[in-house]
């Protein structure tokens, strides 16, 4: 069985976590070798794709990126 992509993991977990740090931790459990940069780029790609058809997900993912744009994740 192949590992899911970062984008599919983010999309699947986006509604399960209210706080960006919790979503990040969940994504890192599935993709432990992914860098912060990889996760943020995948989140932005997912957000752009979701904005065209999945109400609410884009807003939640935007918050993840905006809350973590400083360079370091709190609690992750």
N, C-alpha and C positions, 0 to 999 in steps of 0.2 A: 504494500500500500504506500503510495507516495505522500509526501508531506504537503499539507495545504500551503498555498501561497500566502504571503503576508497580507495581501489585499483581501483574500477570502476569509482569513482568520479575523481581521479587523472588522469586516462586514458582519460576520457571524456573531462577534462579541459586542458590537457597538451598543446594542440596547440592553445588555446584561449588566453594565457597569455605569453608575451615575457619575463617578469621579474619574477624571482623566488618568490619574495615577493608578487607579485600580484597573482600568482598561489596559494601560501599559504593562502592568505586572502580568495580566492574563495573556497578553500577546507574547510577552517574553517567555512565559512558561512553554508555549508552543514553539517559539522561535528563539531559543536562548542565545544563538550566535548573532542575531540581528543587532546591528548598531542603532543608536538613537536616530541617526540620519536615515538609515534604511526604513525604520518604522515611520518616521515623519513623512518621508517621500511616499511610502505606500499609503499612508493615511490621506495625504493630499490627493493622490490618484483615486483612491476609493471615494473620497468626498466629492470630487469632480464628477465621477461616474454616478454616484448616488443622487447628486443634485438634479439629475435629469429625470429621476423616477421614484426615488425612495424618500418619501416625506419624513423629516425628522432626523434621519441618519446624518445628513450633511451638517446640520447644526451641531449635533453631538460631536462629530469628528472635528469640526472647526474648533470647538472648545478644547479638544485634546491638543491640537497643534498650537493654538494661541497660548494655552496655559504652560506650554513647554518650549517656547521659542527661545528661552534664555540660554539654553545649552546644557543644563543639568536637570534631571528629573528629581523631584522630591519624593522620597520614599521608594524609589525604584533602583 
